[in-house]
Structure formats: C-alpha cells, structure tokens
Amino acid sequence: MKNFLKGFVALLLIAGVAQAWNLRQRSEGTSSWERNLPNLTIQEIDVGEHYLTVRISDFTRFMSASVIVPITYAEIVRVQGLPHPDLTFAGPDAYLTFWISQAGAGGYTADLTEITSGTTGIRFRPATGGTVQTFTASATQQRIMRGALFTIQSNGGPTDSNTPADFTITVRPRRQ
C-alpha cells in the first residue's frame, strides 16, 4: 500500500509540473505564457499590449503626426482619439485617417498605405470636445512591423484653429 501511495503522489507531482505556466521570451522580441498540456501540445498566451501616443497640435488644419512602432511583430488593436475637452470647433466635421509605412530602402513615404478609407477613420464633430472616438482596423489592415511609421492625418475641414487632439494607438505582439 505504501508503494501505491508513493507512486500516486509522484504521478500527481509530475502532472502538476506539466500544468505549470512558464514565461517564454521569443527571439523576435515578443513574450508568451506557455504550458505543456496532457495531450503533449503547448498552449501559448501572448503577453501584453503596448500604447503609443500621438498629439496633433491642431487637427482643424491639414496636418499629420507620426510615431515609430517599437515592437518587432505587432498588430493594431485600436486607435482612440480625444479632442481637447475645453475646446469646440466650428465648420464641417474633421476626418482623421491612419497610414502605415514599413521602413525600407525607399524610405517611409515610398510605401505609405492607408488603413482607413476616407471617412472611416475617426470623425470629430463640432462641440465634441472631451468625447473619445475609436477606430478598429480590419484583420487584413492591422499587421505592422518594428520600425514602421504609423501616421495620423487630419483633413483640415473645420474652420477654427489651435484645436489639439490626443491619440492612443493600442498594439499587441503577434507571431510571425
């Protein structure tokens, strides 16, 4: 009976170790929690979202602002925009579009790709100061690489000036 109990306890210990989660750092810079399942497969859960911030000093003018992506393999989860809460603007709505340019031999402007199509980005309406607007890229548009330039561009529609807006781009690691 003692041998049976010893074997049973040993089996429980081995099964418990197989279910432990381990943090794995991949060579491309992403991390994941992983564990071995009883059917000899590995379960992985990617770690962490990253937040990139951009400020456009006056979205009522035709202008753009950019940020370089620091993650090796990433996907865009969402873009959130917030016009300054104390300011309102007059005139037509402001449309903000988003562009990605992967770094390459041709420079950043050689392959600038719009991930929004005209008015499907973020739309700021008059008197919407302090209201968060959100854009979500489609699955085919959200892949981005380290060193890529993410650009936000305003259409310059409204007539007021000096209306800043802050943007948060949420990106998360992805596998190759």
DOLUMSE-331249 format. One record per residue (C-alpha): residue number from 1; residue in three letters; x, y, z. Coordinates in steps of 0.05 Angstrom, whole numbers, plus 5000, padded with zeros to 4 digits. Layout:
BEGIN
atom num->NUM&residu->ala&px->X&py->Y&pz->Z
...
//
This chain:
BEGIN
atom num->1&residu->met&px->5000&py->5000&pz->5000
atom num->2&residu->lys&px->5058&py->5047&pz->5016
atom num->3&residu->asn&px->5087&py->5037&pz->4946
atom num->4&residu->phe&px->5020&py->5052&pz->4915
atom num->5&residu->leu&px->5014&py->5118&pz->4954
atom num->6&residu->lys&px->5085&py->5137&pz->4936
atom num->7&residu->gly&px->5071&py->5124&pz->4862
atom num->8&residu->phe&px->5006&py->5162&pz->4865
atom num->9&residu->val&px->5039&py->5223&pz->4898
atom num->10&residu->ala&px->5095&py->5221&pz->4846
atom num->11&residu->leu&px->5044&py->5219&pz->4790
atom num->12&residu->leu&px->5008&py->5279&pz->4819
atom num->13&residu->leu&px->5073&py->5318&pz->4824
atom num->14&residu->ile&px->5091&py->5303&pz->4752
atom num->15&residu->ala&px->5022&py->5322&pz->4727
atom num->16&residu->gly&px->5025&py->5386&pz->4768
atom num->17&residu->val&px->5091&py->5406&pz->4737
atom num->18&residu->ala&px->5064&py->5394&pz->4667
atom num->19&residu->gln&px->5009&py->5445&pz->4680
atom num->20&residu->ala&px->5055&py->5500&pz->4705
atom num->21&residu->trp&px->5058&py->5564&pz->4665
atom num->22&residu->asn&px->5126&py->5589&pz->4641
atom num->23&residu->leu&px->5144&py->5656&pz->4613
atom num->24&residu->arg&px->5179&py->5650&pz->4546
atom num->25&residu->gln&px->5217&py->5706&pz->4511
atom num->26&residu->arg&px->5220&py->5696&pz->4435
atom num->27&residu->ser&px->5278&py->5718&pz->4392
atom num->28&residu->glu&px->5234&py->5770&pz->4355
atom num->29&residu->gly&px->5221&py->5807&pz->4420
atom num->30&residu->thr&px->5152&py->5781&pz->4439
atom num->31&residu->ser&px->5135&py->5741&pz->4501
atom num->32&residu->ser&px->5083&py->5689&pz->4518
atom num->33&residu->trp&px->5060&py->5648&pz->4576
atom num->34&residu->glu&px->5062&py->5574&pz->4557
atom num->35&residu->arg&px->5048&py->5507&pz->4588
atom num->36&residu->asn&px->5050&py->5434&pz->4567
atom num->37&residu->leu&px->4982&py->5402&pz->4563
atom num->38&residu->pro&px->4969&py->5328&pz->4578
atom num->39&residu->asn&px->4960&py->5313&pz->4504
atom num->40&residu->leu&px->5032&py->5335&pz->4491
atom num->41&residu->thr&px->5014&py->5402&pz->4459
atom num->42&residu->ile&px->5036&py->5470&pz->4482
atom num->43&residu->gln&px->4986&py->5524&pz->4500
atom num->44&residu->glu&px->5011&py->5596&pz->4490
atom num->45&residu->ile&px->4982&py->5663&pz->4510
atom num->46&residu->asp&px->5017&py->5725&pz->4484
atom num->47&residu->val&px->5037&py->5777&pz->4535
atom num->48&residu->gly&px->5018&py->5850&pz->4536
atom num->49&residu->glu&px->4991&py->5907&pz->4496
atom num->50&residu->his&px->5032&py->5969&pz->4483
atom num->51&residu->tyr&px->5006&py->6040&pz->4478
atom num->52&residu->leu&px->5035&py->6092&pz->4431
atom num->53&residu->thr&px->5012&py->6164&pz->4439
atom num->54&residu->val&px->5010&py->6219&pz->4388
atom num->55&residu->arg&px->4987&py->6291&pz->4394
atom num->56&residu->ile&px->4963&py->6332&pz->4336
atom num->57&residu->ser&px->4971&py->6405&pz->4356
atom num->58&residu->asp&px->4915&py->6430&pz->4311
atom num->59&residu->phe&px->4870&py->6378&pz->4277
atom num->60&residu->thr&px->4829&py->6434&pz->4244
atom num->61&residu->arg&px->4887&py->6444&pz->4195
atom num->62&residu->phe&px->4912&py->6395&pz->4143
atom num->63&residu->met&px->4969&py->6363&pz->4181
atom num->64&residu->ser&px->4997&py->6297&pz->4204
atom num->65&residu->ala&px->5035&py->6268&pz->4263
atom num->66&residu->ser&px->5073&py->6202&pz->4266
atom num->67&residu->val&px->5102&py->6152&pz->4314
atom num->68&residu->ile&px->5151&py->6094&pz->4301
atom num->69&residu->val&px->5128&py->6025&pz->4324
atom num->70&residu->pro&px->5178&py->5993&pz->4373
atom num->71&residu->ile&px->5151&py->5921&pz->4370
atom num->72&residu->thr&px->5181&py->5871&pz->4322
atom num->73&residu->tyr&px->5116&py->5837&pz->4301
atom num->74&residu->ala&px->5053&py->5873&pz->4321
atom num->75&residu->glu&px->4981&py->5884&pz->4304
atom num->76&residu->ile&px->4939&py->5946&pz->4313
atom num->77&residu->val&px->4883&py->5934&pz->4362
atom num->78&residu->arg&px->4850&py->6003&pz->4361
atom num->79&residu->val&px->4863&py->6077&pz->4355
atom num->80&residu->gln&px->4828&py->6124&pz->4403
atom num->81&residu->gly&px->4825&py->6199&pz->4392
atom num->82&residu->leu&px->4806&py->6253&pz->4442
atom num->83&residu->pro&px->4799&py->6327&pz->4422
atom num->84&residu->his&px->4818&py->6375&pz->4477
atom num->85&residu->pro&px->4759&py->6375&pz->4527
atom num->86&residu->asp&px->4755&py->6451&pz->4535
atom num->87&residu->leu&px->4753&py->6468&pz->4461
atom num->88&residu->thr&px->4700&py->6465&pz->4409
atom num->89&residu->phe&px->4707&py->6480&pz->4335
atom num->90&residu->ala&px->4662&py->6507&pz->4281
atom num->91&residu->gly&px->4650&py->6486&pz->4209
atom num->92&residu->pro&px->4649&py->6417&pz->4179
atom num->93&residu->asp&px->4669&py->6353&pz->4214
atom num->94&residu->ala&px->4743&py->6335&pz->4219
atom num->95&residu->tyr&px->4762&py->6267&pz->4190
atom num->96&residu->leu&px->4826&py->6234&pz->4212
atom num->97&residu->thr&px->4857&py->6178&pz->4172
atom num->98&residu->phe&px->4912&py->6129&pz->4190
atom num->99&residu->trp&px->4971&py->6106&pz->4149
atom num->100&residu->ile&px->5026&py->6055&pz->4156
atom num->101&residu->ser&px->5094&py->6057&pz->4122
atom num->102&residu->gln&px->5142&py->5999&pz->4133
atom num->103&residu->ala&px->5215&py->6021&pz->4136
atom num->104&residu->gly&px->5253&py->6002&pz->4074
atom num->105&residu->ala&px->5304&py->6023&pz->4022
atom num->106&residu->gly&px->5255&py->6072&pz->3991
atom num->107&residu->gly&px->5245&py->6109&pz->4057
atom num->108&residu->tyr&px->5180&py->6118&pz->4094
atom num->109&residu->thr&px->5138&py->6152&pz->4041
atom num->110&residu->ala&px->5153&py->6100&pz->3986
atom num->111&residu->asp&px->5101&py->6051&pz->4011
atom num->112&residu->leu&px->5052&py->6091&pz->4052
atom num->113&residu->thr&px->4988&py->6050&pz->4059
atom num->114&residu->glu&px->4923&py->6077&pz->4084
atom num->115&residu->ile&px->4888&py->6032&pz->4135
atom num->116&residu->thr&px->4826&py->6075&pz->4133
atom num->117&residu->ser&px->4787&py->6092&pz->4072
atom num->118&residu->gly&px->4769&py->6166&pz->4072
atom num->119&residu->thr&px->4716&py->6177&pz->4125
atom num->120&residu->thr&px->4720&py->6110&pz->4161
atom num->121&residu->gly&px->4775&py->6133&pz->4208
atom num->122&residu->ile&px->4759&py->6177&pz->4267
atom num->123&residu->arg&px->4708&py->6233&pz->4258
atom num->124&residu->phe&px->4708&py->6294&pz->4304
atom num->125&residu->arg&px->4644&py->6335&pz->4302
atom num->126&residu->pro&px->4635&py->6407&pz->4326
atom num->127&residu->ala&px->4625&py->6412&pz->4401
atom num->128&residu->thr&px->4650&py->6342&pz->4415
atom num->129&residu->gly&px->4709&py->6363&pz->4458
atom num->130&residu->gly&px->4725&py->6311&pz->4510
atom num->131&residu->thr&px->4689&py->6254&pz->4474
atom num->132&residu->val&px->4733&py->6193&pz->4457
atom num->133&residu->gln&px->4726&py->6167&pz->4386
atom num->134&residu->thr&px->4751&py->6097&pz->4368
atom num->135&residu->phe&px->4775&py->6064&pz->4304
atom num->136&residu->thr&px->4788&py->5990&pz->4296
atom num->137&residu->ala&px->4827&py->5964&pz->4236
atom num->138&residu->ser&px->4805&py->5903&pz->4198
atom num->139&residu->ala&px->4844&py->5839&pz->4206
atom num->140&residu->thr&px->4880&py->5849&pz->4139
atom num->141&residu->gln&px->4899&py->5921&pz->4156
atom num->142&residu->gln&px->4925&py->5913&pz->4226
atom num->143&residu->arg&px->4993&py->5880&pz->4217
atom num->144&residu->ile&px->5054&py->5924&pz->4230
atom num->145&residu->met&px->5128&py->5913&pz->4240
atom num->146&residu->arg&px->5184&py->5943&pz->4282
atom num->147&residu->gly&px->5207&py->6009&pz->4253
atom num->148&residu->ala&px->5142&py->6022&pz->4216
atom num->149&residu->leu&px->5116&py->6092&pz->4215
atom num->150&residu->phe&px->5044&py->6100&pz->4239
atom num->151&residu->thr&px->5016&py->6166&pz->4215
atom num->152&residu->ile&px->4952&py->6203&pz->4233
atom num->153&residu->gln&px->4929&py->6255&pz->4183
atom num->154&residu->ser&px->4873&py->6306&pz->4190
atom num->155&residu->asn&px->4833&py->6332&pz->4131
atom num->156&residu->gly&px->4834&py->6405&pz->4153
atom num->157&residu->gly&px->4758&py->6410&pz->4148
atom num->158&residu->pro&px->4738&py->6453&pz->4208
atom num->159&residu->thr&px->4749&py->6528&pz->4208
atom num->160&residu->asp&px->4774&py->6542&pz->4279
atom num->161&residu->ser&px->4847&py->6536&pz->4295
atom num->162&residu->asn&px->4891&py->6514&pz->4353
atom num->163&residu->thr&px->4848&py->6453&pz->4369
atom num->164&residu->pro&px->4893&py->6397&pz->4395
atom num->165&residu->ala&px->4876&py->6324&pz->4398
atom num->166&residu->asp&px->4910&py->6265&pz->4432
atom num->167&residu->phe&px->4911&py->6195&pz->4404
atom num->168&residu->thr&px->4928&py->6128&pz->4434
atom num->169&residu->ile&px->4947&py->6071&pz->4387
atom num->170&residu->thr&px->4940&py->6003&pz->4421
atom num->171&residu->val&px->4985&py->5950&pz->4391
atom num->172&residu->arg&px->4998&py->5879&pz->4415
atom num->173&residu->pro&px->5052&py->5828&pz->4398
atom num->174&residu->arg&px->5036&py->5776&pz->4345
atom num->175&residu->arg&px->5072&py->5716&pz->4318
atom num->176&residu->gln&px->5106&py->5717&pz->4251
//
